[in-house]
Structures are given as structure tokens and as C-alpha cells.
Amino acid sequence: MARDILLQAAAEQCCRGRDFIKDLPITKVENTLAWHYDLESFLEARYTCWTYKPFTGQEEVDSRDSGHVPGPGMSS
């Protein structure tokens, strides 16, 4: 029964090979308490930076007289 459970677990976990389980000597079976713990961590990084657009001859030009400079990510 233990060998069948090992073969089934190996098939579900996509192990590289299962043939060794057929010849594996099982000498002792014990009931024990075990904990399975998965730690999943995700990292997200964001940043802002200034971009500049060259002057192409449009009529209105932003200046100090037009108000405060918008922050990063703000559209004009």
C-alpha cells in the first residue's frame, strides 16, 4: 500500500523517474506529525522619473507664470 501511494504521489508531482520506487526497500512505516509550509513572496517595484519633450514650435509655452509644475504621472 505504501509503495502504491509513493507511485501515485510521484505521478502527480511529475518526478523525473518513478522506476526506483518499484525497487525501493520499505523497512518501516510510522505515523508521525508533519507540517507542510509554503511561503510565497511577491515583489513589485515602481518608480517615477522625469521625462522631457523638446520644444517643437507650438504657440503656448509653459513658464513660471503658468502655475506650478505638475508632479510625475500628472497629465497637463
C-alpha positions as CSV (number, residue, x, y, z in Angstrom):
1,M,0.0,0.0,0.0
2,A,2.8,2.4,0.8
3,R,4.5,1.7,-2.5
4,D,1.3,2.5,-4.4
5,I,0.9,5.8,-2.5
6,L,4.5,6.7,-3.4
7,L,3.9,5.9,-7.1
8,Q,0.8,7.9,-7.1
9,A,2.5,10.9,-5.5
10,A,5.4,10.7,-7.9
11,A,3.0,10.7,-10.9
12,E,1.1,13.8,-9.6
13,Q,4.3,15.7,-8.8
14,C,5.9,14.9,-12.2
15,C,9.0,13.4,-10.8
16,R,11.8,12.7,-13.3
17,G,11.7,9.0,-12.7
18,R,9.5,6.6,-10.8
19,D,11.2,3.3,-11.5
20,F,13.4,3.5,-8.4
21,I,10.2,3.4,-6.3
22,K,9.4,-0.2,-7.5
23,D,12.8,-1.4,-6.1
24,L,12.8,0.8,-3.1
25,P,13.1,-1.3,0.1
26,I,10.4,-0.3,2.6
27,T,11.7,-1.3,6.1
28,K,9.4,0.6,8.4
29,V,6.2,2.6,8.3
30,E,5.4,5.0,11.1
31,N,2.7,7.5,11.8
32,T,4.2,10.9,12.6
33,L,3.0,14.5,12.7
34,A,4.3,16.6,9.8
35,W,3.7,20.2,8.8
36,H,3.8,21.4,5.2
37,Y,4.5,25.2,4.9
38,D,4.6,27.2,1.7
39,L,6.0,30.7,1.8
40,E,5.1,32.7,-1.3
41,S,6.5,36.1,-1.7
42,F,5.8,38.7,-4.4
43,L,7.8,41.7,-5.1
44,E,6.6,44.7,-7.0
45,A,8.7,47.7,-7.8
46,R,7.6,51.0,-9.2
47,Y,9.5,54.2,-9.9
48,T,8.9,57.6,-11.4
49,C,11.2,59.7,-13.4
50,W,11.1,63.0,-15.2
51,T,10.8,63.0,-19.0
52,Y,11.4,65.9,-21.2
53,K,9.8,66.7,-24.6
54,P,11.7,69.0,-26.9
55,F,10.1,72.3,-28.0
56,T,8.6,71.9,-31.4
57,G,7.3,75.4,-32.0
58,Q,3.8,75.2,-30.5
59,E,2.2,78.6,-29.7
60,E,1.8,78.3,-25.9
61,V,4.9,77.6,-23.7
62,D,4.7,76.6,-20.1
63,S,6.5,79.1,-17.8
64,R,6.6,80.2,-14.2
65,D,3.7,82.5,-14.9
66,S,1.5,79.5,-15.9
67,G,1.5,77.9,-12.4
68,H,3.2,75.1,-10.6
69,V,4.9,72.2,-12.3
70,P,2.7,69.1,-12.2
71,G,4.2,66.1,-10.4
72,P,5.3,62.9,-12.0
73,G,2.4,61.0,-13.6
74,M,0.2,64.0,-13.8
75,S,-1.0,64.9,-17.3
76,S,-1.2,68.6,-18.3
